[in-house]
Structures are given as C-alpha cells and as structure tokens.
Amino acid sequence: MGLEDDPFAYAVTKSGSVRVSRGGRVVVTVSGARAQRLIASLGVSEESDQLLLAKATGNYKRGNERRPKA
C-alpha cells in the first residue's frame, strides 16, 4: 500500500498549525516555523505534496510494519 492507495491529507488550522492525517486519523500536528515552511511548500503538485507530508510525519514508515493478514 503506497501513497497512491492511501494518501496523506492535511488541514491548516486558524492558529497556523498543520494537521497531517492518513486513513482518517491525525498522524502529526506541525506548528510554529516548521508549519509555516510546510504551508509555503505545499500546493505545487499532488506528488510533491504527498512527499512533503510524508516527510513532515518524521519517522513514519520504515518497512518493518506488520502486514495485514489476508
């Protein structure tokens, strides 16, 4: 399951923070100067937005997560 199948979504709050979610759950909230840089970088293309949001989540996927049972 990649970013195409389960993309990140984001919402900018009134206070200027960015809530990054995936699968309907908030993964991380970015605030302060880091949020302002993220907001300025978003909107170029869907692909670049997805990579920026994945990067903003930090230590999100390493590849050692358990696979769902089929």
N, C-alpha and C positions, 0 to 999 in steps of 0.2 A: 504494500500500500504506500503510494507516494504522495507527493504534494498535489498531483493532478486529481487523485481519487479522494483525498481528504485535505483540502486546502485550509490555510490559516485565514482567519477573519480578524478584523481589528475595528476598534471604535475609539474615537478621540473624545475624551470627557471635557466638561466645561472647565475643569481645573488645568487642562493641558496634558494630562497623562494619557497613555495609550494602553488600552486593554487588548491583549492578543489572545485569541481563542482558537480552538481547533476541536472539531467534533461537538460543538455546542458548549464546551467547558472552557473557562478562562484559564489559560496556561500561565500567563505572567502579566503584570501591570508595570509598564515602564513609565517613569516620571522624571521630572527635572530636565536638565540639559540633554540627557540621553534621549528623552522623549521628543524634545524639540528637534534634535538632529534626525530622528527617525521620521517624524512628520514631514520634514523638509525633503527627505529622500523618497518618500512614498509617492505613488501616482505616475511613475514613469511607464511601467508596463506591469501586467499581472505577474509575469515570471519573476521580474526583479523584486516586486513587492513580496512575493512568496519567499524568496531567498532572504530578503531583509527581515521579514517577520520570523523566519526560522532562526536566523542569527540572533535576533533580539531575545529569543527564548533561552539562549545560552546553551546549557548542557542538555539539549532536548533529546536527541536520538543518537545513540552510539552504535546501534546494530545488535546489541545483546539482549534486547527485549524478548520476552516470550512470545511465541507465535500463537494466535488463537487456534484452538482445536477445531478441526473441520468436521 
